[in-house]
Amino acid sequence: MKTKLLAIAIASVFTLGAQADFLGADHNWNNGSSAVKSAKKAGKPVGITKGVLTIAGISRNADNGNMVDPAFAKTSRPCPPFCIQPTAPFAPAAVETVTELDVINVAQLISFGDADNMIIDARTKGWAKKGMIPHAVNVPFTKLNSKALAKDPMAVVELMVEKFGVKDLDGVLD
């Protein structure tokens, strides 16, 4: 079965990373968050979309005064390496750009048992300990970059087989 790779989410561009840090690693994402309950009590809902406060255990922080973690707050960083990237850097676009709502909807599909989709949280172990994207598989970007491939190509192939369901057919990956 081919796995549809939906998104590689990096904490600095994905709002749930900031929420996960705010709520902590011990937060139970699968039972509806206390943030949603607080929003309902306050009468000022902070939904994902109009009328939807939680999807597959994912919710927004209900505190209207909440600030992004300072680790994610820098807006001016030197380029390179922090350059603005095109949304479709390949011609034709080999990588589909997805939105936060797309990721949340796929998380819901996964929570219902859909095995054809996958969300990858590409943060390193240190960041992942602070909170993971719900229903995601953690594959640190440091294991799937060009340096890792140059250092140990077979380790990258093994990771693709183990985590992504890629089939190794005598050296041909499917």
N, C-alpha and C positions, 0 to 999 in steps of 0.2 A: 504494500500500500504506500503510495506516495504521500508525503506529509506536506501540507501547504504551510510554508513558512510565512507567517503573517507579519511579524514585526520584531525587530531587535530594538529594545527600548533602553536608552541610556538615561540615567537618573536626571541629568541636567536638563533634558528636554521633555520629561514625562512627569506630569503633575502628581501621579500616584506615588512617585518616589518621595516627594516632599511630604505627602500625607502619611506614607509609611513611616518616615522618620518622626513625624509629629506624634503618631499613635504608638510607635515603638514596636519592637519585634514580637512582643508577647500579645499584641492585639489579635483577637479572633476575628479574622476577615469573613468567616463563613456564617456568622450568626447575626449579621446586621450590626453596624457599628453604633457605639454610644453617640457618635456625632450625629447620626441620623435621628436618634431618639431626642437629642437636645434640640435639633432643628424643629422637630414636630412640636415639642413643648413650647418653644419660643414663638411658634406661629409664623416664623419666617423661614420657610424651607430653603435649603441650599441643595437643589437637585442636580442630577446629571443632565436630564432634559426636563421640560415642563411636565410636572406631575410624577416624575420618576425619581425617587430618592435613593434607591439602591438597586444594583443589578449584580447578581451572582456574588453578593457580599462586598461589592465595591461601592463606596460612597464618597462624597466630597466632605471636606472639613466644614462643619456647620458654623464655625466661628468667623463672622464677617470681618473681624479684625485680625485674622490669622495672617502671618507673613511667611514668605518663602524662607526656608532655612538659608542662613547666610552663605553656606557652602555652594548654593545654587544661584546666588543673587548677583554675581558679577555680570555686567552687561558689556564691558569693554575689556577684551583680552587680546593679546597680540596675535596677529595673523601673519604667517603660519605660527602655530598649528591650528588655532581656533578661527578658521575662516568660514565665511558663509558658504554653504554648499547648495548646489542646484537641487531642486526637488526630483528631477529625473536626470541624473548625471550620465546615464548611458543612452545611446541611441541605437535601436529603439529602447525605451525604458525597460530594463531587465528587473528593476526593483520598483515595486509599487509603493508609493507614499501612502501612509495610512494616518488617520487622525486618532486622537485619544478615544473618541466615541467608537470608532471601528474596533479598537483594541478591547474596549469594555464589552462590546457586543460579541466578540469572539470569545472572551472570557466566559460569557454567559453560555455560549454554545458548548464550550469545553466542560463547564460545570454540569451540563445536561448529558455529558458522556460522548460528545463529538470527538472522535479520534483523528479526524481529517485536518484539524487545525492545530496550531501550536503558537504559543506566545513565548518568546525568549527574553528573559531579563538578563542583559549582558553585563550587569555590574559585577565587580570583583567580590570575592567572599566577604571582605570587610564591610562593604556597602550592603550586600545581601543579608548579612546578619541583622542589620537595622530594620529590615522589612523587605519583603519580596512583592512583586506584582502578583496579585492573586491569580492562581491557576497557571502561572508561568513556570517554565523550566529555566533554572539558572545555568547559563553557560557563559563564564566570564570572557569578555572580549579579548583578554590576554591569551586565551587558549585558541582563538580563531583568527589570529591576525597573521600578517606575512612573516613576522619574526618567529612565531610558533611553528608555522609551516616550514620555514627554512631550517629550524632547529631539529624538528622531529616530524616529518611528513606523515608517518604512519600513526602517530598519536592523534593527529588531526583527523585522519581517516577513521580511526577507532572511535573518536568522539562523535563524528557524524553518524556512524553506524549505531552507536549506543543511544545517543540523545535524539537523533532526528529520524531514525528508521531508514536511513540510506542503506541500500543493499550493495555489498561489494561482490561483484560477479567477476572473479579472477582479474582484479585490477580495474575493472570498469565500474564506476559508481552510478547507481540508478536511484 
